[in-house]
Amino acid sequence: MAILYALVARGSVVLAEFSATPTTANAIARQILEKIPGNVDSHVSYSQDRYIFHVKRTDGLTVLCMADDTAG
């Protein structure tokens, strides 16, 4: 399984970002960050086109990664 995109954020402020391929993942990731309440710990996954975004938020710190939907 290859991670094609990843970021770490505190609230909606991106602290670190990685992209292995040219996609619109950064725009989609920022939309996802805006939807998740900053004070609620969560672990969710979203599907967009052929990609799956996995999001884990703990104590306001968010880790988000994107993989091809065939990778899960």
Steps between C-alpha positions, in 0.01 A plus 500: 500500500639837402417822678463758224439805718528580870483797732523589867298795628404671823143615453487622140867610493711258295833432672646247253393367162618232255380416149635211293288581195345808341134497610246735653550323832617813680176685419286202602703452819442861602126461443505194726693692768233770501222242551650330807433682829829605660409392852374150420730198473404294197610228262316506166548416133363682196481386139559742211524379140739203516671607821435439868597759761566364849487760777599466866460798733619492861527801733466740204782337303392343170676242285345452156615264229371415155531164326360350182167330571644165390749526786233572763 
